[in-house]
Amino acid sequence: MGSNGMFTMDEFALTGRTALVIGGTGGIGREIALGYQAAGATVLVAGRSQDKLDAMARELGGTGTPPLTYATDVRAVDGLTALADRIGQDHGGIDLLVNCQGTTVIKPAVELTEADYDTILETNLKSVFFACTTFAQRMQRQGGGAIINITSLAAHSGWANAAAYGASKWGVAGITQSFAAEWGQSGLRVNAIAPGFFMTELNREKMSDERKAEARRRSAQQRMGDLSELVGAAIFLGSDAARFVNGATLRVDGGYLASGI
């Protein structure tokens, strides 16, 4: 707030904050990372592909020391611990954490293998759970901050041929609320964004032409979203403007769910 207790637009700024975007080398994560930088934050990105991380470092203008990108397999808890320790040494910790990591397998549930299931749940739910708990401890010691998890419309409604993906995203929605309730007194807020249909690397190849056409038709705005249209929601939830928003899931779906059946 301003000195007179009134709202000011400065509350949307992220100046002076350090943000970590896990899964920030492509699609939603990349767009949020670049948006956070434009809002004034120092942005760090973690991912598995060194080539993509190198490209992201160039986009962020941080190819020197300390690094802005970190190669990590966040499905491993010890990998997350090592990541948090390295970032603490390099940058003194983070103020914002965004969990964008995700994968899916599109096939009938009865054809889903145990390996398919494990891959989806380990990436989409387990890694998010432990990323939150690992960084939460450090953020709480610093006085708080904000965590934003990326869920899905699949966390609101059933989805044929994506049962494990739906289970993982319902899980992310659940832990978002549980962590918000558990950590709110420490000054740490936990919220989520549920994107509608956006043309990302993940769904460009996995969605059939018929499914893409249905997504456009079902949206109240009769189109798929542009990735830049997710950035405002992420900035809001990470900023002081949302300091009393905790445990919420913000749908950015062009009115898809509002359109009903």
Sine and cosine of phi, psi and omega as CSV:
sin_phi,cos_phi,sin_psi,cos_psi,sin_omega,cos_omega
0.00,0.00,0.35,-0.94,0.09,-1.00
-0.96,0.29,0.09,-1.00,-0.06,-1.00
-0.89,0.46,-0.39,0.92,0.01,-1.00
-1.00,-0.07,0.17,0.98,0.03,-1.00
0.99,0.17,0.08,1.00,0.00,-1.00
-1.00,-0.07,0.44,-0.90,0.03,-1.00
-0.91,0.42,0.65,-0.76,0.13,-0.99
-0.75,-0.66,0.39,-0.92,-0.01,-1.00
-0.91,0.40,-0.28,0.96,0.04,-1.00
-0.88,0.47,-0.33,0.94,-0.01,-1.00
-0.92,0.39,-0.30,0.95,0.05,-1.00
-1.00,0.08,-0.19,0.98,-0.06,-1.00
-0.97,0.26,0.51,-0.86,0.06,-1.00
-0.92,-0.39,0.33,0.94,-0.02,-1.00
-0.85,0.53,0.74,-0.68,0.02,-1.00
1.00,0.08,-0.08,1.00,0.01,-1.00
-1.00,-0.05,0.50,-0.87,0.14,-0.99
-0.93,-0.37,0.83,-0.56,-0.07,-1.00
-0.88,-0.47,0.68,-0.73,0.12,-0.99
-0.94,-0.34,0.82,-0.57,0.07,-1.00
-0.93,-0.36,0.94,-0.33,0.06,-1.00
-1.00,0.09,0.75,-0.66,-0.12,-0.99
0.98,0.22,0.55,0.83,-0.14,-0.99
-0.99,-0.13,0.35,0.94,-0.03,-1.00
-0.99,-0.11,-0.12,0.99,-0.01,-1.00
-0.33,-0.94,0.31,-0.95,0.09,-1.00
0.86,0.52,-0.74,-0.67,-0.08,-1.00
-0.87,0.49,-0.70,0.71,-0.05,-1.00
-0.88,0.48,-0.70,0.71,0.01,-1.00
-0.88,0.48,-0.69,0.72,-0.04,-1.00
-0.90,0.44,-0.66,0.75,0.02,-1.00
-0.92,0.39,-0.66,0.75,0.00,-1.00
-0.86,0.52,-0.73,0.68,0.00,-1.00
-0.92,0.38,-0.59,0.81,0.05,-1.00
-0.91,0.41,-0.65,0.76,0.04,-1.00
-0.90,0.44,-0.64,0.77,0.04,-1.00
-0.89,0.45,-0.67,0.75,0.03,-1.00
-0.89,0.45,-0.46,0.89,0.01,-1.00
-1.00,0.09,0.02,1.00,0.11,-0.99
0.95,-0.31,-0.05,1.00,-0.05,-1.00
-0.99,0.16,0.43,-0.90,0.29,-0.96
-0.99,0.11,0.85,-0.52,-0.16,-0.99
-0.94,-0.34,0.78,-0.63,0.09,-1.00
-0.92,-0.39,0.56,-0.83,-0.03,-1.00
-0.77,-0.64,0.71,-0.70,0.08,-1.00
-0.87,-0.49,0.62,-0.78,0.02,-1.00
-0.20,-0.98,-0.05,-1.00,-0.07,-1.00
-0.98,-0.17,-0.45,0.89,-0.09,-1.00
-1.00,-0.02,0.91,-0.41,-0.02,-1.00
-0.90,0.43,-0.62,0.79,0.02,-1.00
-0.86,0.50,-0.71,0.70,0.01,-1.00
-0.92,0.38,-0.58,0.81,0.04,-1.00
-0.91,0.40,-0.64,0.76,0.03,-1.00
-0.89,0.46,-0.66,0.75,0.03,-1.00
-0.91,0.42,-0.63,0.78,0.00,-1.00
-0.93,0.37,-0.60,0.80,0.04,-1.00
-0.87,0.49,-0.63,0.77,0.03,-1.00
-0.91,0.40,-0.64,0.77,0.02,-1.00
-0.90,0.44,-0.59,0.81,-0.02,-1.00
-0.99,0.13,-0.17,0.99,0.00,-1.00
0.96,0.28,0.49,0.87,-0.06,-1.00
-0.77,-0.63,0.93,0.38,0.00,-1.00
-0.99,-0.13,0.14,0.99,-0.02,-1.00
-0.97,-0.23,-0.63,-0.77,-0.05,-1.00
-0.82,-0.58,0.68,-0.73,-0.08,1.00
-0.95,0.32,0.36,-0.93,-0.05,-1.00
-0.94,0.33,0.41,-0.91,0.11,-0.99
-0.96,-0.26,-0.16,0.99,-0.01,-1.00
-0.81,-0.59,0.53,-0.85,-0.09,-1.00
-0.66,-0.75,0.82,-0.58,0.04,-1.00
-1.00,0.09,0.89,-0.46,-0.09,-1.00
-0.48,-0.88,0.63,-0.77,0.19,-0.98
-0.99,-0.10,0.98,-0.17,-0.13,-0.99
-0.97,0.24,-0.04,1.00,0.09,-1.00
-0.96,0.30,-0.27,0.96,0.00,-1.00
-0.98,-0.20,0.80,-0.60,-0.05,-1.00
-0.89,0.45,-0.63,0.78,0.01,-1.00
-0.92,0.40,-0.49,0.87,0.09,-1.00
-0.91,0.41,-0.63,0.77,0.05,-1.00
-0.92,0.39,-0.64,0.77,0.04,-1.00
-0.89,0.46,-0.70,0.71,0.02,-1.00
-0.90,0.44,-0.62,0.78,0.04,-1.00
-0.88,0.47,-0.74,0.68,-0.01,-1.00
-0.88,0.47,-0.63,0.78,0.02,-1.00
-0.91,0.41,-0.68,0.73,-0.01,-1.00
-0.91,0.42,-0.68,0.73,0.01,-1.00
-0.91,0.41,-0.60,0.80,0.06,-1.00
-0.87,0.48,-0.66,0.75,0.02,-1.00
-0.94,0.35,-0.65,0.76,-0.09,-1.00
-0.98,0.18,-0.61,0.79,-0.17,-0.99
-0.79,-0.61,-0.03,1.00,0.00,-1.00
0.98,0.19,0.21,0.98,0.01,-1.00
0.94,-0.33,-0.04,-1.00,-0.02,-1.00
-0.78,-0.63,0.36,-0.93,0.08,-1.00
-0.96,-0.29,-0.43,0.90,-0.05,-1.00
-0.73,-0.68,0.68,-0.73,0.09,-1.00
-0.81,-0.58,0.78,-0.62,0.07,-1.00
-0.86,-0.51,0.84,-0.54,0.03,-1.00
-0.99,-0.17,0.97,-0.25,-0.02,-1.00
-0.93,-0.37,0.03,1.00,-0.06,-1.00
-0.91,0.42,0.65,-0.76,-0.01,-1.00
-0.12,-0.99,0.45,-0.89,0.07,-1.00
-0.45,-0.89,0.19,-0.98,0.06,-1.00
-0.43,-0.91,0.28,-0.96,0.14,-0.99
-0.74,-0.68,0.84,-0.55,-0.02,-1.00
-0.99,-0.13,0.95,-0.30,0.06,-1.00
-0.22,-0.98,0.36,-0.93,0.04,-1.00
-0.83,0.55,0.57,-0.82,-0.08,-1.00
-0.84,0.54,-0.61,0.79,-0.04,-1.00
-0.94,0.33,-0.23,0.97,0.04,-1.00
-0.99,-0.16,-0.09,1.00,-0.03,-1.00
-0.95,0.31,0.80,-0.60,-0.02,-1.00
-1.00,0.06,0.25,-0.97,0.07,-1.00
-0.88,0.48,-0.61,0.79,0.03,-1.00
-0.90,0.43,-0.66,0.75,0.07,-1.00
-0.85,0.53,-0.76,0.65,-0.04,-1.00
-0.86,0.51,-0.75,0.66,-0.04,-1.00
-0.89,0.47,-0.65,0.76,0.01,-1.00
-0.87,0.49,-0.71,0.70,-0.03,-1.00
-0.92,0.39,-0.76,0.65,-0.07,-1.00
-0.94,0.35,-0.59,0.81,0.01,-1.00
-0.92,0.39,-0.63,0.77,-0.02,-1.00
-0.97,0.23,-0.75,0.67,-0.17,-0.98
-0.99,0.11,-0.47,0.88,-0.10,-1.00
-0.87,-0.50,-0.81,0.59,-0.04,-1.00
-0.86,0.52,-0.73,0.68,-0.05,-1.00
-0.91,0.41,-0.57,0.82,0.03,-1.00
-0.93,0.36,-0.70,0.72,0.02,-1.00
-0.82,0.58,-0.80,0.61,-0.11,-0.99
-0.98,0.19,-0.41,0.91,0.15,-0.99
-0.90,0.44,-0.69,0.72,0.03,-1.00
-0.88,0.48,-0.77,0.64,-0.07,-1.00
-0.93,0.37,-0.61,0.80,-0.02,-1.00
-0.90,0.43,-0.75,0.67,-0.04,-1.00
-0.99,0.17,-0.45,0.89,-0.01,-1.00
-0.86,0.51,-0.67,0.74,-0.02,-1.00
-0.85,0.52,-0.67,0.74,-0.02,-1.00
-0.96,0.28,-0.63,0.77,0.00,-1.00
-0.92,0.39,-0.61,0.80,0.02,-1.00
-0.90,0.43,-0.62,0.78,0.03,-1.00
-0.91,0.42,-0.43,0.90,0.03,-1.00
-1.00,0.04,-0.08,1.00,0.04,-1.00
0.95,-0.33,0.04,1.00,0.08,-1.00
0.87,-0.50,-0.35,-0.94,-0.08,-1.00
0.50,-0.87,-0.42,-0.91,-0.05,-1.00
-0.62,-0.79,0.66,-0.76,0.11,-0.99
-0.88,-0.47,0.71,-0.71,0.04,-1.00
-0.80,-0.59,0.85,-0.53,0.03,-1.00
-0.96,-0.27,0.65,-0.76,0.05,-1.00
-1.00,-0.06,0.90,-0.43,0.05,-1.00
-0.98,-0.17,-0.74,-0.67,-0.08,-1.00
-0.15,-0.99,0.30,-0.95,0.19,-0.98
-0.87,0.49,-0.39,0.92,0.03,-1.00
-0.93,0.37,-0.18,0.98,0.11,-0.99
-1.00,0.05,0.04,1.00,-0.02,-1.00
-0.86,-0.51,-0.31,0.95,-0.09,-1.00
-0.41,-0.91,0.45,-0.89,0.03,-1.00
-0.91,0.42,0.45,-0.89,-0.07,-1.00
-0.64,-0.77,0.93,-0.37,0.00,-1.00
-0.87,0.49,0.62,-0.78,0.05,-1.00
0.92,0.39,0.30,0.95,0.04,-1.00
-0.58,-0.81,0.68,0.73,-0.12,-0.99
-0.90,0.43,-0.71,0.71,-0.02,-1.00
-0.93,0.37,-0.63,0.78,0.06,-1.00
-0.87,0.49,-0.72,0.70,0.03,-1.00
-0.87,0.50,-0.68,0.74,0.02,-1.00
-0.87,0.49,-0.66,0.75,-0.01,-1.00
-0.91,0.40,-0.65,0.76,-0.05,-1.00
-0.97,0.23,-0.56,0.83,0.17,-0.99
-0.87,0.50,-0.63,0.77,0.03,-1.00
-0.89,0.46,-0.67,0.74,0.02,-1.00
-0.90,0.45,-0.66,0.75,0.05,-1.00
-0.87,0.49,-0.63,0.78,-0.01,-1.00
-0.93,0.37,-0.71,0.70,-0.02,-1.00
-0.94,0.34,-0.48,0.87,0.07,-1.00
-0.85,0.52,-0.72,0.70,0.01,-1.00
-0.94,0.35,-0.64,0.77,-0.02,-1.00
-0.91,0.42,-0.69,0.72,0.02,-1.00
-0.91,0.41,-0.62,0.78,0.03,-1.00
-0.87,0.50,-0.69,0.72,0.00,-1.00
-0.92,0.39,-0.59,0.81,-0.08,-1.00
-0.98,0.19,-0.55,0.83,-0.17,-0.99
-0.95,-0.33,-0.02,1.00,-0.09,-1.00
-0.84,0.55,-0.63,0.78,-0.04,-1.00
-0.92,0.40,-0.34,0.94,-0.03,-1.00
-1.00,0.09,-0.08,1.00,-0.04,-1.00
1.00,-0.02,0.14,0.99,0.01,-1.00
-0.97,-0.23,0.86,-0.51,0.02,-1.00
-0.98,-0.18,0.59,-0.81,0.02,-1.00
-0.75,-0.66,0.88,-0.48,0.00,-1.00
-0.73,-0.69,0.07,-1.00,-0.02,-1.00
-0.65,-0.76,0.38,-0.92,0.15,-0.99
-0.87,-0.50,0.75,-0.66,0.08,-1.00
-0.95,-0.33,0.99,-0.13,0.00,-1.00
-0.95,0.32,0.52,-0.85,0.20,-0.98
-0.99,0.15,-0.61,-0.79,-0.04,-1.00
-1.00,-0.01,0.89,-0.45,0.08,-1.00
-0.81,-0.59,0.58,-0.81,-0.02,-1.00
-0.99,0.12,1.00,-0.09,0.00,-1.00
-0.93,-0.38,0.10,-0.99,0.07,-1.00
-0.87,0.49,-0.56,0.83,-0.06,-1.00
-0.91,0.42,-0.66,0.75,-0.08,-1.00
-0.97,-0.25,-0.14,0.99,-0.02,-1.00
-0.86,0.52,-0.69,0.73,-0.03,-1.00
-1.00,-0.04,-0.45,0.89,-0.11,-0.99
-1.00,0.08,-0.37,0.93,0.01,-1.00
-1.00,-0.03,0.76,-0.65,0.07,-1.00
-0.95,0.32,0.30,-0.95,0.04,-1.00
-0.87,0.50,-0.59,0.81,0.00,-1.00
-0.91,0.41,-0.64,0.77,0.00,-1.00
-0.93,0.37,-0.62,0.78,0.04,-1.00
-0.89,0.45,-0.67,0.74,0.01,-1.00
-0.90,0.43,-0.63,0.78,0.02,-1.00
-0.91,0.41,-0.63,0.78,0.01,-1.00
-0.88,0.47,-0.66,0.75,0.03,-1.00
-0.92,0.40,-0.67,0.74,-0.05,-1.00
-0.92,0.40,-0.64,0.77,-0.06,-1.00
-0.96,0.27,-0.39,0.92,0.01,-1.00
-0.93,0.36,0.67,-0.74,0.05,-1.00
-0.87,0.49,-0.41,0.91,0.00,-1.00
-0.99,-0.13,0.07,1.00,0.15,-0.99
0.87,0.50,0.56,0.83,0.04,-1.00
-0.33,-0.94,0.21,-0.98,0.16,-0.99
-1.00,0.07,0.34,-0.94,-0.04,-1.00
-0.99,0.15,0.40,-0.92,0.17,-0.99
-1.00,-0.05,0.67,-0.74,-0.09,-1.00
-0.83,0.56,-0.51,0.86,0.01,-1.00
-0.89,0.45,-0.34,0.94,-0.04,-1.00
-0.98,0.20,-0.07,1.00,0.10,-0.99
-1.00,-0.02,-0.31,0.95,-0.17,-0.98
-0.91,0.41,-0.67,0.74,-0.03,-1.00
-0.85,0.52,-0.66,0.75,0.02,-1.00
-0.90,0.44,-0.65,0.76,-0.01,-1.00
-0.93,0.37,-0.63,0.78,0.04,-1.00
-0.91,0.41,-0.71,0.70,0.02,-1.00
-0.83,0.55,-0.78,0.62,-0.08,-1.00
-0.92,0.40,-0.44,0.90,0.03,-1.00
-1.00,0.04,-0.15,0.99,-0.15,-0.99
-0.99,-0.17,0.15,-0.99,0.06,-1.00
-0.92,0.39,-0.33,0.94,0.04,-1.00
-0.89,0.45,-0.36,0.93,-0.01,-1.00
-0.94,-0.34,0.46,0.89,-0.14,-0.99
-0.91,0.41,-0.27,0.96,0.05,-1.00
-0.93,-0.37,0.29,0.96,0.07,-1.00
-0.98,-0.22,0.90,-0.44,-0.10,-1.00
-0.52,-0.86,0.78,-0.63,0.01,-1.00
0.99,0.16,0.26,0.96,-0.06,-1.00
-0.99,-0.11,0.45,-0.90,0.19,-0.98
-0.88,-0.47,0.89,-0.47,-0.02,-1.00
-0.99,-0.11,0.90,-0.44,0.02,-1.00
-0.99,0.13,0.78,-0.63,0.09,-1.00
-0.84,-0.54,0.99,0.12,-0.21,-0.98
-0.72,-0.70,0.21,0.98,0.01,-1.00
0.89,0.45,0.37,0.93,0.00,-1.00
0.99,0.11,0.30,0.96,-0.03,-1.00
-0.86,0.51,-0.81,0.59,-0.04,-1.00
-0.94,0.34,-0.51,0.86,0.02,-1.00
-0.91,0.41,-0.37,0.93,-0.05,-1.00
-0.97,0.25,-0.16,0.99,0.07,-1.00
0.90,0.43,-0.55,-0.84,-0.09,-1.00
-0.99,-0.11,0.00,0.00,0.00,0.00
